[in-house]
Amino acid sequence: MNKLLAFSFVVLMTTLASSCASCQGDSEQNGERKVKETITSGVIDISCDESFEPIMEQEIMVFEAAYPKASIIPYYVSEAEALNMLLQDSVRLAVATRKLTPQEEASFKSRQLRVRTVQIALDGIAFIVNKSNKHDVISVDELRKIVTGEVTTWNQIYPNSSLGKINFVFDNQGSSSMRYAIDSLCQGKPLYQGLFAQKSNQAVIDYVAQTPNAIGVIGASWIGNEADTTNTSFTDVVKVMAVRKAPGYDPYKPYQYYIATGDYPLTRPIYMITTDPRNGLPTGFTKFVSSQRGQLIIFKTGIVPWQANIALKRDVSITDAF
């Protein structure tokens, strides 16, 4: 826990000491309320994986306060829908956990649109259980057996458990959490059809809070304790499970520090993907989120700012990274 506090303090102090890069000015047209789009002005729609709503809401609020002529309208949808909106030119900025495929990039290239992909953070996939559930440690292999249907009851993992069937709950169909389970946990096996899907991460939290035999899958930014500025504790509405890589390994919860070091085994990147031919507001907002100020906002949500992650991977100080 001391390491967690030290990590939080260093990132916070370093980021506060840094200044945000300067941006271009704004301009209005003929005294009307219409605003010319620049990197700090105009009105745009963006699509965002619903898992990252807590992050984007904070980023948008601060950005619009700093640049009053800018208005960003977010659509919080499944990851599949967020990327589909980008592909259909409904938006010029999407937030997701994967890069575009070569086929998707080729589609934009055929329309003379350049794709820019920027990693902004490293997130953890969190598994939550009811507060009354005493079983809050699980392994990656046990999770794999649950999502493939090999394990369907609690006593198959915990022999003395009386909880009965495992109600395993995702946020929604087409979400990044479900794709993560298929790509990283199933290992080629089909996803068990007996799993449930809710409408959102908040719906998963609400369901687990009321269901003693449930396990929920959500993004780590949804479980932060808003009253804890050190990011070393979680919400008390549900219980967060500790996950071990394999038998004999120590279990870890998705604390910010353990996500950054790789001790927590289930992580995913967060990307901002733009197709902005004029280097307008989508580009400006992406630069803001990638800047020191934007990275501090990500830090406060409990996941790992990408600049801090780079510092740890290179074994250099956080100061050098920024």
N, C-alpha and C positions, 0 to 999 in steps of 0.2 A: 504493500500500500504506500510505503514511503517513495518507492520508485514512481508510482502513479502520480503522487502529489508533486514530485520534482519535475516530471515530464510536463504536467499541466502548467506549473508555474513558469518554466522556461519558455514554452510556446507562447503563453499569454503575454509575458513581459517583452519577448522579442517582437511579437506582432504589434503590440501597442507602441513600441518604439519606432516602428517603420511608418512611413507615410505612403498614402495612396498616390499612384501615378496620375499626373495631370491629364485631363481629357480636353477635347475640342469644345468650342463654344456652341451655343444654341442660337437659333434664329426663328422668328415668327413670319408669317406671310400676311401682308396687307392689313396688319392690326387685328386679324381674325384670331379665333382660338385655335385654328389649325397650326400645327407646328411642323416645320421641316424636319425630316428624319436625319439625325446625325448619330454619332456614337453616344451622345448624352441627351438626345431629344427625340420626340416622336411617340407613336403608339404602335406596339407590336403584340401579337399573340405568341405564346410559347407553349410547347407541350412538355410535360414532365411526368416521369414515372411517379405514381402516387406515393411510393415509399419515401420519396424525398421532399414531400410537402413541407415538413417542419423546417428544412434547410432553405428551400426556395422562398418560402414566405418571409423569412428573416432577411434574405439577400435582397429581395424585391423592395421590402419596406425601407431598408437603409439606402438602397440605390435611388429610389424615387424621392426620398427626403433630401439626398445630396443633389439631385438633378430634377427639380420640380417640373421641367418641361418633358420629362420622360414618363411614359406609362406602359407598364408591362402587365399583360393579362395572361395569367397562367391557366392551363387546362391540365388538371391532375387526373390522369387516366392510367390504364395499364401500360407497361413498357411497350408491348406490341402495338397498342394504339398510338402511343407517343411517337414511335418511329414511323408508323404508317402515315400519321399527319405530316411528318417531315417529307416522306417520299411523295406525298400527294401535293406538296407545295402549299399546304394549309398553314404551315408555320415555317419559319426559317431558323428556328432553334429548338432542339429537343434535348432533354436530360435523360440519360439512360445508363445501364450498367454494361453495355457492350458497344463495340465499334460497329460500323456498318460492314456488311459483307462485300466482297468484291463485286458481286452482281448489283448490289444496291448503289455502290459508288459509281459503277458503270452507268447506271440509270441517270444519275446526276450529271456525269460527264457528258452524256449524250445531249443534255439540255444546257451545256456550257455553264454548269454550276460547280463551283469548287467547294469541296467538303473540307471543313476544318474540325478536327477532333481534339479536344483539350481535356486531360484528366484533371479533375478538381479535388478529388477526395478518395479515401479508402473507407469503405463501409463494412460493417459486420452483419451477418445474418444472425438474428437473435431468436432463440427458442424460449417461449414463456409458458408457465404453468400456473394453475390456480394457487392462491396463497395458502390454501390448506394442504396442498400436495407436498408430501415429505420427499418425493423423488425429484431432486433438482440437479442431478449429475448424470450425464449421458455421454456416450462415445459416438464418434463419427460413424463407426460401423453399425451401431444400434440405430442411429437415425436412418442410415441407408436401408436397413431391414424394414423399418417402418414405412418409408416412402415407396418401397417396392412390394409391400404386402406380406413379406415373410414373417413379420411380427405385427400382430393386431391387438394384443392385450398387454396390460401393464405387467402381469405376473410372468410374462415371457422374458422380461428384462429384470424385474424385481420380484423374485419368487414369493415373497410374503405380501405382495400388494393385493388389496381388495377393491381396487378402482375399476376393474373390469376392462371393457373395450377402450382402446386409445382413440379419442376423437382428435385427429390431426387436421389442423385448419390453416389454410393459406389465406392471403388477402383476396385475390381474385384470379379468374382465368386469364392467362396471357400476361401475368405479372412477372417481374424480374425474379421474385422469390421462387415462383414455380419453375421458371426456366433454370434457375440455379440448381434446384433439386434434380431436375432432369439431367442437366449437363454434368454436375459435379457429384451428386450423390447416387443416382441410379446406375451410372456406369454401364450404359447400354441396355439396361433392363427397362421395361415399361413402367410408368408411374402407376401406382396402385389406384384402382378406380374407386376405392372406398374412402378416399380422402375428401375433405370438404373445402369449399371456397366461400369466403365472405365477400363483401363489396369493397372493403378498404382495410388498411392497417388498424385504424381505430375500431372498426367492427370486430377484428380479430381480438384486440385487447378486451373489448366489452364481452365477447363470447367466452374467452378464457376466464375472465374475472367471475363469471357466473357458472362455469362448468368444471367441476372438480377433476374429471378424467380427461381434460383436453390438453393438447400441446398446440401452441400457436407459433406461426412463423412470421416475423416482421423485421423491418429494418431497424438497426441499432439506434438511429436518431429518434425513434418513437418511444424509447424506454428511459430517456434521460430524466433526471431529477432537476426540475427547473430551479429549485432553491439551492442546488449544490453547484457552485461555480467551479469546483475542482474536477468535476466529471468523474468522481470516484464512487458514486452511488446511483441507484436506479429508482424508478417509480415504485411506490409501495402498493399500487393497485393490483399488480400481479407479481409472480416470482420469476426471475430470470435464471435459466438453467446454465450450469457450467458444462463445457464440452471438452472432452479429451480426444487427442488425435488417435490414440490406440491404447490398448491395455498396457499398463505400466507408465503411461504419461500422466503428468499432472493435469487436472481439469482447469480450464480458465473460462471466465465470463467475458463478454464482449466490452470490457473497459477499453477506453481510448488507447491507453499504453499498450495493452496486449494485442489490440488490432494492429497497431503500428509495428510491433516487434515480430508479429507472426505467431506468437504463442497461442492466440485464439485462432483455431484452424479454419474457420468458415468466413472468408472475407470476399469482397468484390469491389472493383473500381467503380467510380462514378464519372461519367463523361458529359461534357457539353458539346453537342454536335451542331455546327452551323452551316448553312448554305446561303451566305449573305454576300451577294455579288457587289453591293455598294459599300461594304464596310460600314454599315449603319448601326442601328441600335442593338441588334443581336450580337454584333462584334463587340460593341462597347460594354454590354452587360457581361459577356463572357470574360472580357479583360478585367472587369471589376471583380467578379467572383474569383478570378485567378490571382488578384492582387493581394497585398498584405492585409488590407482591410477586409476583403471578401473572405480570405482564408481564416481570419480571426472569427468571423461569423460562423464558419463551419466548425471551428474548434469549439465554440460555445455550445454547439448542438450535440457534442459527445462523440462524434466520429473523428477521423484523422484527416486534417488538411494535407493536401498532397505535398506541399513544400516541407512540412514536418516529416512526412514519411520518407521523402528523398534524403533528408539529413540523416535519419537513422540507418537507412540502407547503405549510405556511403560512409557511415561511421564518422561523421563530422558533426560539428556543433550545429544547433538549430540556427544560431546567428549566421553562420556561413551559408546555410541554405537560403536564408532570406536576403 
